[in-house]
Amino acid sequence: GAVVSQHPSWVICKSGTSVKIECRSLDFQATTMFWYRQFPKQSLMLMATSNEGSKATYEQGVEKDKFLINHASLTLSTLTVTSAHPEDSSFYICSARGDYSNEQFFGPGTRLTVL
Amino acid sequence: SQQGEEDPQALSIQEGENATMNCSYKTSINNLQWYRQNSGRGLVHLILIRSNEREKHSGRLRVTLDTSKKSSSLLITASRAADTASYFCATGSQGGSEKLVFGKGMKLTVNP
């Protein structure tokens, strides 16, 4: 089946620093990738949708200048949390979708802790 | 905004029993999907049911969809301790939107 990886799996950083999270589709070309955020014991909230080669579409309430998304290739999307603060601590999950299916394949998630 | 609402929020059963989880949603959908998430991990896709389908089976899983009531149920038969996880429903909307809207999730604990 389709495999999506994320790196790093966890990261701890100081407040004010920027953190980059990578999402890769390992065995298929992902024309669309999605970024979600999940707070403890809560559901997944879609942050943004990115299509390869174009700007990401952000959900209402998500700051595009704080959460920079780049989808430069068909197998890689990155999410950069700029000037991270403790309230940005969360579990970030990406998913990827290919051309021929509506199914989204999810990565294992990245746990971000901002001190 | 969240659309799916799982019911109950938490369920604890004994191994071998069946577990039923319900999901309600608010708007018209193209499909409804169920996912499992083990603690602190990513999501595993379980099953997708389209809006023109009423029931679907996959192994020990049975999903029903009632579009008139805007609800779905996931039945896990003969549960195992390994089924312990959080379960989410997610809806894909009509109109060609790619987005999935997730429900709050339900924590299932299967006691050995």
Interface residues (C-beta under 8 A of the other chain):
Chain A: Q6 T32 F34 Y36 Q42 S43 L44 M45 L46 T49 F91 I93 S95 R97 N102 E103 Q104 F105 F106 G107 P108 G109 R111
Chain B: Q2 N31 Y35 G40 R41 G42 L43 V44 H45 L48 F88 G92 E98 K99 L100 V101 F102 G103 K104 G105
